[in-house]
Amino acid sequence: MIKQSIIAGAIMALASTAALAEEKAADPVNTWDVKAFGEVRAFGEMDSRDNVDSEIKTSDTKFGFKVDGQAGAVGVFGELSADVDVNGASDNVTTRFGYVGVSIPKIGDISMGKQMSIQEQFVDKADVFYSAGNNSVQKMDFKQKNSVKYMNEIAGIQVGALAAMVDGDAGNDNIDRWQIGAGFMGLGVAVGKDANADENYYGVGYSNKFGKIGVAASYSIKDAGTDTSLSDALVWGDDSTGVTRGIELAVSYDMSDKMTLTGGYNMTDADADDGNAIGEVAYSVASNVTAFGNLEYDIDASEYVTRAGVSIKF
């Protein structure tokens, strides 16, 4: 019944919004704003492993549209976007996000569709490199399909919750995945559960800028259906079978208004994982054009990947 209650609650919220808008029939959605956005990112990649060819990649290219409007006191918003990999095996164009929502004063934002994970927003803070890093964070998928999401800010504290269902999950009336999170002054926490995979997730992340220096970090945990207590799950290197912990760190320094150096490290406490070290330089050619180069070194395997490319945002 929980799944039906979540869906019914979201539908009631949307319906009540329509009713509020109907009261002002003479005042339809106004201040309507449709914005196109995107990024073209292309880079060369060279791998030190034998029998691995160098490649030109565009795997982080994206584009889409965001919509915002106002009907009286009620806001409406949505997004339709896609990921593009023109150098992929099948010239892939895949859905990134697709959702619609309403913003109700003093209540918050409620949206439905394919949306960004709560864990991504509150925990995955050290994902700051161009096409590198982000190897160790323990989280659910970046994109959550068939989801209902709630976001709000209360006394400066961001709060969020997400519930998602799985296609064709016949006979299961429970929520298949859920996440809740909160953030304040750069610090975020989140917990979640994937009921189908019987996995629990916990995480904390932090990012901030202090003058020319930027810092970012996350500590995240995946408990794959064990009976491990939370206190034991939190302890790095604990031998609890089925529990994986990950740490990610990044520090940046602005050499000038145009050039930034960033270094990072990430690893898990899984056996034979000594982690990855990353170094990157990014140069702002223009306000929306960045040239970058990085080296990612796998400490355990003594192998590395180097990349160099350009990102153009619009």
N, C-alpha and C positions, 0 to 999 in steps of 0.2 A: 504493500500500500504506500510505501514511502515514495516510490517512483511516481505514482499517480499524484500524490500530494504535491511533490515538487513541480510537476508539469502543470497541475491545476493552479497552483499558486502563481506561477509565471503567467499563465493565460489570464487569470483574474487581474493581475497587475496591468497587463497590456490592455485588457478590456476596460478597466477603470480609467486608464489613461485616455482611451478613445471616448469614454463618456465625458471626461473633463474637456476634451477638445470639442465635443459636440455641443457643449454648453456655449461655446464661442464659435458657432457655425459661421458667423459673419467674419471671423478672424481665423482663416485657415493657416496652415503652416507657413510661417514667414521667416525672414532672415535665413532663407534656405541657402546652404553652402555646399557645393560639391568640389572636392579637391582631388586632383590626380597626384600620385606620388610614386616614387620608385627609385631603384638603384641598379645601375649596370656595373657589375664588378667582373673584371677579367684579369687573370694572372697566370703566369707560367709556374709550373711546379716540377721540381727535380727531386727524385728519391734516391738515396744512396744504396738501396738494396739492389742486388743483382737481378737482372731480367725484369726490371721495372722501368718502363720508358718515361721520359719527360712528357708532360702534357700541358696543354693550354686549357684552363678551366673557366667556367662561368657559373659555377654551382651556387653562388650567393646572389644571383641577380633576381630582382623582384619588381613587380609593379602592381598598381591597384587604384581604387577610388575610395575615398572616405566621404560620408555624407553627414551633415549636421543641420538640424532645423529646430524651429521653436513654434509651438502651438500654444499661445498663451503662456502659462507658467510651466508647461511640460515640454521638455526637450526630446527630440528623437535623433537617433544616430545609427550609423551602420557602416559596414566595410565589405568590399568585395575585392580580393587581391589574389595574386598568383605568384608562384615561384617558377623561375625559368632557368633551364640549363641547356643552352643551345649546342653545347659541345658534349652533352650526355649521350648515352648509348642510343636513345630514341628521340633525341631533341625534345626533352621533357618540358611540358608546361603543366603544372599541377596546382590544385587549389591551395592557397595559403590560408586565408581567413574568409569567412562569409557569415555575417551575423547582422541582426537588427536589434535595436534596444530602445528603451525609454529612460529618461532622466527625470526623476520626480523630486521636487524640492523637499529637503529634510529627510528624504527616504533613501535616495541614492540611485545608482544606475543598475538596471536589470536588462540583460541581453540574452539572446538565444541564437544558437548556430554553431559554427566552427570557430573557436576562439583561442586566445593565448592562455596557456596554463598559468594557474596562480603561482605554482612553484617557480616558473620562469621569472615572474615579476618580482617576487619577494626573496628568492634564495640565490638564483643563478647570476650573481653580481660580477663575477670575474670573467665573463665571456666578452672580453674587450678587444680581442685580436682580430685582424683581418684574415679570415679563412684559416685560422689556426687555434690550437688550444681547445678548451672545453671538453677534455677527455675523461674527466673523473667525477663530475657532478652526478649524484644519484637522484633521479627525478623521473616523473612521468613524461609523456611526449610533450614537446613544445606546443603542438596543435591538439586541441581537444574537440573532437567532433560530437555532435548530438548533445550539446552542453547547454546548461543554464548557468549564468554567471551573475554575481552581485558584487558591486564595488561601491565604496563610499569613503568619505573622510570625515572623521569625528574628532574635534578638538586637536587637529593636526596629525591624527593617527589614521593612516590608510588601513582599511579592512577589506577583505575579499573572500568570497566563497564560490565554489564551482561544483556542480554535480553533472555527471555525464553518463549516458547510456550507450549500450553496444547494439549495433544492428543484429537482428535475428536472434536475440537472446531470449528465446521462447521459454515461458514458464518461470522466469526469474523476475519477481516484482520489486527487487531491491535496487538501489542505486549501484551501478557497476563501478563507478569511480567517483571519489569526492576529494576536494582539497579546501583547506581554509588557510588564510594567512593574514599577517598584519605587518605594517612597516612604520617606522618613525625615525626621522633624521638620518636616513641612509641605512638604518638597520632593519632587516626583515626576517621574519620567521614564517614557516609554513609546515603543515602536516597534511598527510593525505593517505588514502587507501585505494588500491585496485582490488576490488572484491573478486573479480574473475581470476586474476593471477595470484590472489592471496598474498599481496605484497603491501607492506606499510612503508611510508616515507616520512622522514623528518629532516628539517634543514634550517640553517641560519645563514644569512648573508649580510655583507656590509660593503658599502662603497661611499667614497667621499673625496672631495678635492680640497687640498690645503695649499693655497697659493699655486705654485708650479707643480706640486706633487699630488698625484692621484693614487689612491689605494683602493683595492677591492679584494674581497675574500669570501669564500663560502665553505661550510662544513655540512655535508649531507650524508644521509644514511638510508639504505634500502634493507628492509628486513623481509626476506622472502619466506613468509609463512612459518616462522618459528615461534616458539613460546618465550623468546628472550625478553626479559624485562627492559623497559625503556632505559633504566639506569645502566644496565649492562650494554645495551645497544649503543649508547653514547660513547663508550670507552674505546678509543682508537686501539686497534690491534688485539682486542679481545677475541678469543678463539671461538666465539659463538658461530656455529655452522649456519650458513644461510644469511648472514648479516655482512653487508659490504658498506664501508665508509669511504668517503672521498673528500679530499681537501683541494681547493684551488686558490691560488694567490696571484695577484698582479699589482705591480707598482709602475707608475708612469712619471716621466719628468719632461716638462716643456722646455726644450732647449731654446726656443724662440716662439714667436707668435705663429710660426708656420711648421716647426719641426717638433715632434714628440718621440721620445724613446720610451719603450715599454718592455719590462721583463716579467716573466711569470714562471710559475711552477705548479704542477698538479700531479696528484697520485692517489691511489686507493690503498687500502690495507690488505688487498688480495695478495696471495702468494706470488712471488716473482714479479711484482710490480714496483719498480724503483722510481717510477714517475717520468714525466716529461718536463724539460726545461725549454723556455721560449724566449727569444729576443726579437724585437721588432722596431723598425723605424718607419714613421709615417710623416709625409711632407705635404702640406696643404698648398696645392698649386693654385687653387681658387677657392672661393667660399663653398663650392659644391664639388670640387675635384680634389681627390687625395691620391698621391702615389705612395706605395708601401712596399716594404720588403721584410721578410721574417725568416727565421730559422727555428725549427722545432726539433729538439733532440730527444730521442727515446733512450733514457739512461740504461735501462735494463738490456735492450738489444744492441746498444751502441750504434744506432742508426739515426739518420737525420733526414728531414725534408726541408728544402728551401723553396720560398715563393717570392715572386715579385710581380706587382701589377698595379692597376689603377681602378679607383672607385669613383663613379660619377653619380651623384644624387640629384633628384629633381622633385 
